[in-house]
Each structure stands twice: as C-alpha cells, then as structure tokens.
C-alpha cells in the first residue's frame, strides 16, 4: 500500500460534515421547541437526502478503494474503516425512527430520536475527522481522490447542486464559504449568489439562515 502522505484539499468533506452537525443540532432544537412541524417537514428531507448521497459516494469512491488497497497487506486502514462502519450503522435506526415519528406526528418519539441522532452523527463525524480522513492522504493516489469528486458530482447533478450548495453553506463561517466557493467555476458561484441562495432562504425551514 502506498503510504506517502499527500495534501489533498478536503474542504468539501469538512464543510459537509459541519453541515450535518448543524442540521442535527437544529433538528434537536426544533423537535423540542413546540413551534409545530413545518420547520422539521421542510428541513428533514434535506438532511436525509444529502446524508445518503454523501454516504453512497464515500463508500463507492473512497472506502471501497481503501479497503482494496489494505487487502494485499492488512493493516490499520481496514481496522479503522471497520470501526467507522460500526459507528455509521448506529445512525441508520435513528433516521428510520425519525421518519416514522414524523409520519405519525409523534413529537415525543421524534424529540427522543432527534437527541440520539445528534449524538450518533457527532460521534461518527468526529471519528472520521480524527481517524479516517488522515488515511485518505496516506492511502489514495491523486487520481483515486479525484474519482470521489467525479462520483459525488455525478450523483448530485446540476439540479441537485442548486439545492446542495446553499444547504452546505447555510451558517458556515466566512472562511469556509470562501474556501468552498473557490473550488467552483465562476458560473456556479454566480448561480449560487443570484439564484440558489435566495431560493433556499425563501424556502425556510429547519436550515433557514438566520441572516
């Protein structure tokens, strides 16, 4: 296995993980606020859609490749990925439980699952950032890392990008926002500022910006 450390730009991964943490925290707050179901109904589908898309792209283009490289000379990569997978499994019943509670408008159950979801999401993402993302730099070639970007954009599509980008940057720091937008071509940045972000703000809901 190639163990030469590289310096890939993981800005989008870190930004996505921060967005999931943000939504999990807002979801827990909304569930216990008594403000009605509208914020949750509007915001929950964005979280679940982007969570599943991110998970699928990472499995296909990152973790599968890293497992395959580790198979020839088993080491810590496989052990770390196995531990991550075990943590990821804990999120699945939380999402299923929240889906069911929302369908039945069961606020008590929803609030309980929302609290557990936040804890599970934060534990998983903290583990990824501390233990898994550094292995990307050590394990993958530039081509293999680039494949993840291609896979993610293919699954997202242009229409999906118009929803994903303002969701991703909702509440992000100025530094994160600038770093993410620098990765995108000028026409996409223009669409974000002129069309996608205003539309996202009008939509409101769980992830509506405060500013």
JOVENGI-V311769 format. One record per residue. N is the residue number from 1. SS is DSSP state (A for helix, B for strand, O for the rest). OMEGA is omega in radians with two decimals (none if undefined). BURIAL is # if it has 9 or more other ideal C-beta (glycine too) atoms within 8 Angstrom, else .. Layout:
# JOVENGI-V311769
N:SS:OMEGA:BURIAL, N:SS:OMEGA:BURIAL
This chain:
# JOVENGI-V311769
1:O:3.12:#, 2:O:-3.09:., 3:O:3.13:., 4:O:-3.12:., 5:O:3.11:., 6:O:-3.07:#, 7:O:3.11:., 8:O:3.12:#, 9:O:-3.11:., 10:O:-3.08:., 11:A:-3.06:#, 12:A:3.11:#, 13:A:3.14:., 14:A:3.13:#, 15:A:3.12:#, 16:A:3.14:#, 17:A:3.08:#, 18:A:3.13:#, 19:A:3.09:#, 20:A:3.07:#, 21:A:3.14:#, 22:A:-3.12:#, 23:A:3.13:#, 24:A:3.11:#, 25:A:3.14:#, 26:A:3.12:#, 27:A:3.12:#, 28:A:3.14:#, 29:A:-3.13:., 30:A:-3.11:#, 31:A:-3.11:#, 32:O:-3.02:., 33:O:-3.07:., 34:O:-3.09:., 35:O:-3.08:., 36:O:-3.00:., 37:O:-3.01:., 38:A:-3.14:., 39:A:-3.12:#, 40:A:-3.13:#, 41:A:3.14:#, 42:A:-3.00:#, 43:A:-3.06:#, 44:A:3.13:#, 45:A:3.10:., 46:A:3.12:#, 47:A:-3.05:#, 48:A:-3.14:#, 49:A:-3.11:., 50:A:3.08:#, 51:A:-3.10:#, 52:A:3.11:., 53:A:3.13:#, 54:A:-3.13:#, 55:A:-3.11:#, 56:A:-3.13:#, 57:A:3.12:#, 58:A:3.13:#, 59:A:-3.05:#, 60:A:-2.95:., 61:A:-3.13:#, 62:A:-2.98:#, 63:A:3.12:#, 64:A:3.13:#, 65:A:-3.12:#, 66:A:3.04:#, 67:A:-3.10:#, 68:A:3.13:., 69:A:-3.11:#, 70:A:-3.05:#, 71:A:-3.11:., 72:O:3.13:., 73:O:-3.02:., 74:O:-3.12:., 75:O:-3.02:., 76:A:-3.13:., 77:A:3.14:#, 78:A:3.13:#, 79:A:-3.14:., 80:A:3.14:#, 81:A:3.07:#, 82:A:3.12:., 83:A:3.10:#, 84:A:-3.14:#, 85:A:3.12:#, 86:A:3.10:., 87:A:-3.13:#, 88:A:3.13:#, 89:A:-3.13:., 90:A:-3.13:#, 91:A:-3.02:#, 92:A:3.14:., 93:A:3.08:., 94:A:3.12:#, 95:A:3.12:#, 96:A:3.13:., 97:A:3.11:#, 98:A:3.07:#, 99:A:-3.12:#, 100:A:-3.14:#, 101:A:3.11:#, 102:A:3.14:#, 103:A:-3.09:., 104:O:-3.13:., 105:O:-3.14:., 106:O:-3.01:., 107:A:-3.13:., 108:A:3.11:., 109:A:-3.14:#, 110:A:-3.13:#, 111:A:-3.14:#, 112:A:3.13:., 113:A:3.13:#, 114:A:3.09:#, 115:A:-3.14:#, 116:A:3.11:#, 117:A:-3.13:#, 118:A:-3.13:#, 119:A:-3.12:., 120:A:3.14:#, 121:A:-3.12:#, 122:A:3.13:#, 123:A:-3.13:#, 124:A:-3.08:#, 125:A:3.05:#, 126:A:3.13:., 127:A:3.12:#, 128:A:-3.08:#, 129:A:-3.09:#, 130:A:-2.95:., 131:A:-3.01:#, 132:A:-3.10:#, 133:A:3.06:#, 134:A:3.13:., 135:A:3.07:#, 136:A:-3.12:#, 137:A:-3.09:#, 138:A:-2.90:#, 139:A:-2.97:#, 140:O:2.99:#, 141:O:3.08:., 142:A:3.12:., 143:A:-3.12:., 144:A:3.07:#, 145:A:3.11:#, 146:A:3.12:., 147:A:3.11:#, 148:A:3.13:#, 149:A:3.12:#, 150:A:-3.14:#, 151:A:-3.11:#, 152:A:-3.12:#, 153:A:3.11:#, 154:A:-3.13:., 155:A:-3.09:#, 156:A:-3.09:#, 157:A:-3.10:., 158:A:3.13:., 159:A:3.12:., 160:A:3.13:#, 161:A:3.13:#, 162:A:3.05:#, 163:A:-3.05:#, 164:A:-3.00:#, 165:A:3.10:#, 166:A:3.04:#, 167:A:-3.12:#, 168:A:-3.00:#, 169:A:3.10:#, 170:O:3.11:#, 171:O:3.14:., 172:O:3.08:#, 173:O:3.11:., 174:A:-3.14:., 175:A:3.12:., 176:A:-3.13:#, 177:A:3.13:#, 178:A:-3.11:., 179:A:3.14:#, 180:A:-3.08:#, 181:A:3.09:#, 182:A:-3.13:., 183:O:-3.00:., 184:O:3.13:#, 185:O:-3.09:., 186:A:3.14:., 187:A:3.12:., 188:A:3.10:#, 189:A:3.12:#, 190:A:3.11:., 191:A:3.13:#, 192:A:-3.04:#, 193:A:-3.01:., 194:A:-3.02:., 195:A:-2.96:., 196:A:-3.12:#, 197:A:3.09:#, 198:A:3.12:., 199:A:3.12:#, 200:A:-3.14:#, 201:A:3.10:#, 202:A:-3.10:., 203:A:3.12:., 204:O:3.11:., 205:O:-3.04:#, 206:O:-3.03:#, 207:O:3.14:#, 208:O:3.14:#, 209:O:3.12:., 210:O:-3.08:., 211:O:none:.
